[in-house]
Amino acid sequence: IVFGDWSSDVCSSDLRAALLKLVAPREHEIILDVGCGTGTFALMLKAACPEARIIGVDPDPNVLALAKQKADEAGLAVEWREGFGDALGEVTPEGTVDKVVSSLVLHQCSLEVKRAILEAMRTALKPGGRVVIADYGHQRTPLMRLLFRQVQMLDGFAHTQPNADGVLPGLMSAAGLADIEETRIVPTPTGSISLYCATAPSR
């Protein structure tokens, strides 16, 4: 699995399409892709709506260089910013973003960092703005829990177990997000991935 990216076989084209449908980029929107990795999904967003402003954020300059190369080859103007998900205020002013999306990032983070990232997302959003997250969520069946152990062995049980226990909706609520919904659960060869949506409340 590539950090925050969709280049792994874990994520099917069907799942990517479902995530794109939930984000639903529109003209003139500012959309942050937090933990964008090599830019696969950020480029999908830009291709779906060239008039949207897409900003890919990742702490790794090497993967951002690859993302920029892919964007140049595709002729897509995506902005790439080096930064951490819990410090989005260094990337864009507070309360200026229409939508934030993140895929396969939170399960790799400590509980404290998960909280901080979700709070940073909420702070970045305009009132009524939307968060869409695709990540390993509650592993509800013995088979999914067994398959998810592959991820846990790679990324550490301390970081991944809260996701498997279904902690994300509660953390989203604690971060000040509202209208939280787990819209879809997709079984994969490494456990189930959930799609979550939420909004930033009106001030």
Solvent accessible surface area in square Angstrom, and as a share of the most:
residue,aa,sasa,rsa
1,I,79,0.40
2,V,59,0.34
3,F,75,0.31
4,G,2,0.02
5,D,0,0.00
6,W,4,0.01
7,S,67,0.43
8,S,21,0.13
9,D,142,0.73
10,V,16,0.09
11,C,4,0.02
12,S,53,0.34
13,S,77,0.50
14,D,79,0.41
15,L,1,0.01
16,R,56,0.20
17,A,55,0.43
18,A,15,0.12
19,L,0,0.00
20,L,41,0.20
21,K,168,0.71
22,L,39,0.19
23,V,0,0.00
24,A,37,0.29
25,P,20,0.13
26,R,155,0.57
27,E,103,0.46
28,H,150,0.67
29,E,24,0.11
30,I,34,0.17
31,I,0,0.00
32,L,0,0.00
33,D,3,0.01
34,V,2,0.01
35,G,4,0.04
36,C,1,0.01
37,G,1,0.01
38,T,20,0.12
39,G,0,0.00
40,T,33,0.19
41,F,4,0.02
42,A,0,0.00
43,L,19,0.09
44,M,53,0.24
45,L,0,0.00
46,K,21,0.09
47,A,61,0.48
48,A,58,0.45
49,C,12,0.07
50,P,78,0.49
51,E,94,0.42
52,A,1,0.01
53,R,103,0.38
54,I,1,0.00
55,I,1,0.00
56,G,0,0.00
57,V,1,0.00
58,D,1,0.00
59,P,38,0.24
60,D,55,0.28
61,P,73,0.46
62,N,112,0.57
63,V,29,0.16
64,L,15,0.08
65,A,63,0.49
66,L,92,0.46
67,A,0,0.00
68,K,111,0.47
69,Q,100,0.44
70,K,69,0.29
71,A,2,0.02
72,D,91,0.47
73,E,130,0.58
74,A,60,0.47
75,G,67,0.64
76,L,41,0.20
77,A,82,0.64
78,V,14,0.08
79,E,56,0.25
80,W,45,0.16
81,R,76,0.28
82,E,111,0.50
83,G,13,0.12
84,F,129,0.54
85,G,12,0.11
86,D,65,0.34
87,A,29,0.23
88,L,1,0.01
89,G,55,0.53
90,E,153,0.69
91,V,18,0.10
92,T,12,0.07
93,P,94,0.59
94,E,123,0.55
95,G,22,0.21
96,T,41,0.24
97,V,0,0.00
98,D,30,0.16
99,K,19,0.08
100,V,1,0.00
101,V,0,0.00
102,S,1,0.01
103,S,2,0.01
104,L,0,0.00
105,V,5,0.03
106,L,1,0.00
107,H,0,0.00
108,Q,43,0.19
109,C,17,0.10
110,S,35,0.22
111,L,61,0.30
112,E,132,0.59
113,V,53,0.30
114,K,0,0.00
115,R,107,0.39
116,A,32,0.25
117,I,6,0.03
118,L,0,0.00
119,E,77,0.34
120,A,16,0.12
121,M,0,0.00
122,R,77,0.28
123,T,36,0.21
124,A,3,0.02
125,L,0,0.00
126,K,77,0.33
127,P,64,0.40
128,G,48,0.46
129,G,7,0.06
130,R,73,0.27
131,V,0,0.00
132,V,1,0.00
133,I,1,0.01
134,A,0,0.00
135,D,0,0.00
136,Y,0,0.00
137,G,1,0.01
138,H,69,0.31
139,Q,1,0.00
140,R,110,0.40
141,T,63,0.37
142,P,100,0.63
143,L,105,0.52
144,M,22,0.10
145,R,116,0.42
146,L,114,0.57
147,L,45,0.23
148,F,1,0.00
149,R,124,0.45
150,Q,84,0.37
151,V,1,0.01
152,Q,7,0.03
153,M,151,0.67
154,L,142,0.71
155,D,41,0.21
156,G,30,0.29
157,F,91,0.38
158,A,87,0.68
159,H,65,0.29
160,T,0,0.00
161,Q,72,0.32
162,P,24,0.15
163,N,0,0.00
164,A,8,0.06
165,D,93,0.48
166,G,26,0.25
167,V,42,0.24
168,L,1,0.00
169,P,45,0.28
170,G,46,0.45
171,L,12,0.06
172,M,0,0.00
173,S,65,0.42
174,A,82,0.63
175,A,4,0.03
176,G,30,0.29
177,L,8,0.04
178,A,36,0.28
179,D,111,0.58
180,I,52,0.26
181,E,102,0.46
182,E,54,0.24
183,T,50,0.29
184,R,92,0.34
185,I,75,0.38
186,V,22,0.13
187,P,94,0.59
188,T,11,0.06
189,P,92,0.58
190,T,19,0.11
191,G,0,0.00
192,S,4,0.02
193,I,0,0.00
194,S,0,0.00
195,L,1,0.00
196,Y,2,0.01
197,C,4,0.03
198,A,1,0.00
199,T,27,0.16
200,A,4,0.03
201,P,64,0.40
202,S,95,0.61
203,R,188,0.69
